[in-house]
Structures are given as C-alpha cells and as structure tokens.
Amino acid sequence: MSNPSVHITGIGGYLPERIMTNADLEKMVDTTDEWIAERTGIRQRHIIAEDQMTSDLAVEAAKIALADAGITIDEIDALIVATTTPDLIFPSTATVVQSKLGGKDFPAWDIQAVCSGFVYGLAQAEGMMRGGMFKRVLLIGAESMSRIVDWTDRGTCILFGDGAGAVVLEAGESDDANGLIGSVLHADGSYRDLLKAHHPHAPMTPEMHHEPVDFRIDSAGAAAVEMKGNEVFRVAVTKLGSVVNEILAKHELKDSDIDWLVPHQANIRIIQATAKKLKMDLNRVALTVEKHGNTSSASVPMALNDLYVSGRLEKGQLILLEAFAGGFAWGANLLRWSK
Ligand SMILES: CC(C)(COP(=O)(O)OP(=O)(O)OC[C@H]1O[C@@H](n2cnc3c(N)ncnc32)[C@H](O)[C@@H]1OP(=O)(O)O)[C@@H](O)C(=O)NCCC(=O)NCCS
C-alpha cells in the first residue's frame, strides 16, 4: 500500500485585540514611524493581554481551524504547538492547549525552532502522517513575543508582535497529487549568538548562581531577545535564497510554477529579496508584516490564513512556504492547495 497524501483541511488565525503602532513606540524608545516602516515594512503589531497566555492565542486559532475543517477536537489524533514563548517550561504548551480545547488521550507536544517552528512542524507532521502514524493532526504556531523583548531596546522591540495560526492536517488518498509535496530543513548552530534569548532561569549550576550575568534583561528582570540585526539580515537573505532554489530543484519545479510565496514575516526587505530571487511580483506574495510585525512561529500560518480568508487561494495552486530563525534554523515547504 502506498503512502497517504496529506492536506490542509482547516485553517485559522488569531490576533490579540491590542494594537501597538509605530507612533506608540515613538513614545517608548528613540525611533520614528518613518525609520521602522522604511527598514522593516512594519507599521503596527498586536500585543497579548495581561490575562492571556500563548496557549490562549493558540486555542482561539485552533477553534477556527477545527470549525473550518468541520471536525471537533475529539477527531484529532495528535497536536503539535510550535512556540518559542511557551506558557511554562513544562508541561508543553500543546498539552495546555489540548486541555483547554477539551481534548483527551492523544499525543501533544511542542517543537522549538523559533520563527521556523511552523515550517519544521509541517515537515514533521507530514512525515508522521505519510508513515501512517496519524490521520488528523492539529498544528499550531503561537507566540507572545512581546513577553520576551526588551522594551528599552529600539533595535529589537520594534520588530515583534503576538498571534497564532493553526492548521488541521488530514490524510487523503495516496494517488491525490494535491496537498503537501515536501520540505527542506536546515540548521547551523554556529550562528547561535547572533539571535537569542537566555533561559529565564539561567545560570545552569548552583555555583554559577553567584556569578554576575551579562545577558540582556527586560524591564521586569526577565531574559530578553538579543540580536545582531544587520548580520542576521545578511545571512537570512542568503540562506532563504538558497533554500527556495533547493526545494524547487528537489521536486523538479521552476520559479514560474509557484502561484504563492508565503514567507516568514520578519522584514519586508528580506521578503523582497526572496521574491526577487524567485522572479515573483509582490502581488503573488502573502504580506502581513506591515500589520502583524514578526510573530515568530505564528507568522507563516497567519500569512497563509490571510490569503485564505481573503479568497485568493484556489484549488491546485502551488504554494511555497519559507522561514528563517534563530539558531540559525531555516527551511521551506511546498504544497498544492486542496481545499
Ligand atoms: C533590525 C533591522 C531592522 C535594523 O536595520 P539595519 O538597517 O540593519 O540597521 P542597523 O542595525 O545597521 O542600524 C543602523 C542605525 O540605525 C539605528 N537604529 C536601530 N534601531 C533603530 C530604531 N528602531 N529607530 C531608529 N534608529 C534605529 C542604529 O542604532 C544604527 O545607528 P548608528 O548608525 O548611529 O549606529 C535589520 O537589521 C533587520 O531587520 N534584521 C533582521 C532581523 C530579523 O529578521 N530578525 C528575525 C529573524 S527571524
């Protein structure tokens, strides 16, 4: 018996209510709307409410995706949450989401590949489903990045936002050419110091507790995002340019075959560079960076959802997803839309 195909049969996105504009940031750090918009393409981002957790954003996106697929949580076989801002160190945010959705007795776990979490998760779920392990998987990218940025650091706090995106994946007939086609994943940990956030409970040994710490902390005393922005930018453009070529070559497809590029929404200039590499006009690129900022693992599913809810996706269209993240960890997925 050949392997089943894997399809996105439900999709949803959720953004917390509060919007923080660049004008709001002008009052907090030495920056301007003009600088942020010109260098990043970002005009606003959504910020999680005080009484919300990452799992709450994930639950809202998941409910929409389940309703869109026309199924209930009881019909799900596995739940994966990609997040770098979990509710707790343990248990996993996925188990919290499972419980909040009223699900029981199916495996639930988190994956951590920062902004590439959803792209990694899609590859992982597809492999497990093609192997016959699960028939229906709920995959969510959810983040509250605003909780781990240093709101006094103008080089990083302007970039990030909060949100969640979710998809229901279902196994289909083995001869169906639509659905997920394949993925390419990479990581190179030698770049780890260019973009990172220390563990909130570092240092690691009892003796080290007495040593001074030299990492960045936010105003509440928690570890916060540290980044060498221009170096990250340079590597991101290069690696994304090569990974999109790699995945197309692997599946014997050409630039001109792609109907939609759904990139990680970190910076409009990085997105433009990848689109240029693929000779794609920006009107064939999902763009949410202006309104969402960088929502890490939530950015790709929310961008795909944006295309879906605006009615721009058609059955059979070829979609290329890509992301670049701290680590560095990067990758791409190809799929034919089958809804
Ligand atoms: C962060 C980023 C927007 C900065 O843009 P840049 O063009 O590289 O700018 P630089 O960091 O070289 O800084 C240029 C100047 O702007 C200043 N600057 C930085 N942030 C600023 C802000 N928010 N407002 C005004 N000025 C700012 C810097 O202090 C520097 O000033 P100087 O020349 O007087 O030293 C850009 O590097 C970037 O997007 N990098 C990738 C980040 C990313 O995608 N991370 C996530 C990957 S998943």
The ligand as an SDF file (V2000), in Angstrom:
LIG
                    3D

 48 50  0  0  0  0  0  0  0  0999 V2000
   16.8830   45.1970   12.8090 C   0  0  0  0  0  0  0  0  0  0  0  0
   16.9970   45.8880   11.4590 C   0  0  0  0  0  0  0  0  0  0  0  0
   15.6660   46.4320   11.0170 C   0  0  0  0  0  0  0  0  0  0  0  0
   17.9760   47.0400   11.5850 C   0  0  0  0  0  0  0  0  0  0  0  0
   18.1500   47.6580   10.3190 O   0  0  0  0  0  0  0  0  0  0  0  0
   19.6200   47.9490    9.7790 P   0  0  0  0  0  0  0  0  0  0  0  0
   19.4370   48.6460    8.5210 O   0  0  0  0  0  0  0  0  0  0  0  0
   20.3700   46.6510    9.7610 O   0  0  0  0  0  0  0  0  0  0  0  0
   20.1680   48.9160   10.8770 O   0  0  0  0  0  0  0  0  0  0  0  0
   21.4750   48.7720   11.8180 P   0  0  0  0  0  0  0  0  0  0  0  0
   21.2430   47.7380   12.8650 O   0  0  0  0  0  0  0  0  0  0  0  0
   22.6890   48.6260   10.9360 O   0  0  0  0  0  0  0  0  0  0  0  0
   21.4750   50.2000   12.4800 O   0  0  0  0  0  0  0  0  0  0  0  0
   21.6070   51.3790   11.7050 C   0  0  0  0  0  0  0  0  0  0  0  0
   21.4000   52.5490   12.6070 C   0  0  0  0  0  0  0  0  0  0  0  0
   20.0070   52.6490   12.9760 O   0  0  0  0  0  0  0  0  0  0  0  0
   19.9000   52.7300   14.4010 C   0  0  0  0  0  0  0  0  0  0  0  0
   18.6510   52.1030   14.8280 N   0  0  0  0  0  0  0  0  0  0  0  0
   18.4450   50.7980   15.1880 C   0  0  0  0  0  0  0  0  0  0  0  0
   17.1690   50.6330   15.5170 N   0  0  0  0  0  0  0  0  0  0  0  0
   16.5450   51.8120   15.3400 C   0  0  0  0  0  0  0  0  0  0  0  0
   15.2090   52.2560   15.5130 C   0  0  0  0  0  0  0  0  0  0  0  0
   14.2440   51.4340   15.9260 N   0  0  0  0  0  0  0  0  0  0  0  0
   14.9210   53.5360   15.2250 N   0  0  0  0  0  0  0  0  0  0  0  0
   15.8750   54.3920   14.8100 C   0  0  0  0  0  0  0  0  0  0  0  0
   17.1670   54.0310   14.6400 N   0  0  0  0  0  0  0  0  0  0  0  0
   17.4850   52.7530   14.8870 C   0  0  0  0  0  0  0  0  0  0  0  0
   21.1200   52.0240   14.9170 C   0  0  0  0  0  0  0  0  0  0  0  0
   21.4190   52.4310   16.2410 O   0  0  0  0  0  0  0  0  0  0  0  0
   22.1730   52.4590   13.9260 C   0  0  0  0  0  0  0  0  0  0  0  0
   22.5730   53.7670   14.2650 O   0  0  0  0  0  0  0  0  0  0  0  0
   24.1160   54.2340   14.0740 P   0  0  0  0  0  0  0  0  0  0  0  0
   24.3540   54.1270   12.6010 O   0  0  0  0  0  0  0  0  0  0  0  0
   24.0890   55.6190   14.5920 O   0  0  0  0  0  0  0  0  0  0  0  0
   24.9060   53.2650   14.8760 O   0  0  0  0  0  0  0  0  0  0  0  0
   17.5200   44.9000   10.3850 C   0  0  0  0  0  0  0  0  0  0  0  0
   18.8900   44.6240   10.6310 O   0  0  0  0  0  0  0  0  0  0  0  0
   16.7800   43.5970   10.3780 C   0  0  0  0  0  0  0  0  0  0  0  0
   15.6050   43.5440   10.1060 O   0  0  0  0  0  0  0  0  0  0  0  0
   17.4980   42.4870   10.5960 N   0  0  0  0  0  0  0  0  0  0  0  0
   16.9030   41.1710   10.5560 C   0  0  0  0  0  0  0  0  0  0  0  0
   16.1420   40.9600   11.8040 C   0  0  0  0  0  0  0  0  0  0  0  0
   15.3200   39.7580   11.7380 C   0  0  0  0  0  0  0  0  0  0  0  0
   14.7060   39.4960   10.7400 O   0  0  0  0  0  0  0  0  0  0  0  0
   15.2900   39.0250   12.8310 N   0  0  0  0  0  0  0  0  0  0  0  0
   14.4620   37.9150   12.9850 C   0  0  0  0  0  0  0  0  0  0  0  0
   14.8720   36.8140   12.0940 C   0  0  0  0  0  0  0  0  0  0  0  0
   13.7390   35.5340   12.3650 S   0  0  0  0  0  0  0  0  0  0  0  0
  1  2  1  0
  2  3  1  0
  2  4  1  0
  2 36  1  0
  4  5  1  0
  5  6  1  0
  6  7  2  0
  6  8  1  0
  6  9  1  0
  9 10  1  0
 10 11  2  0
 10 12  1  0
 10 13  1  0
 13 14  1  0
 14 15  1  0
 15 16  1  0
 15 30  1  0
 16 17  1  0
 17 18  1  0
 17 28  1  0
 18 19  1  0
 18 27  1  0
 19 20  2  0
 20 21  1  0
 21 22  1  0
 21 27  2  0
 22 23  1  0
 22 24  2  0
 24 25  1  0
 25 26  2  0
 26 27  1  0
 28 29  1  0
 28 30  1  0
 30 31  1  0
 31 32  1  0
 32 33  2  0
 32 34  1  0
 32 35  1  0
 36 37  1  0
 36 38  1  0
 38 39  2  0
 38 40  1  0
 40 41  1  0
 41 42  1  0
 42 43  1  0
 43 44  2  0
 43 45  1  0
 45 46  1  0
 46 47  1  0
 47 48  1  0
M  END
$$$$
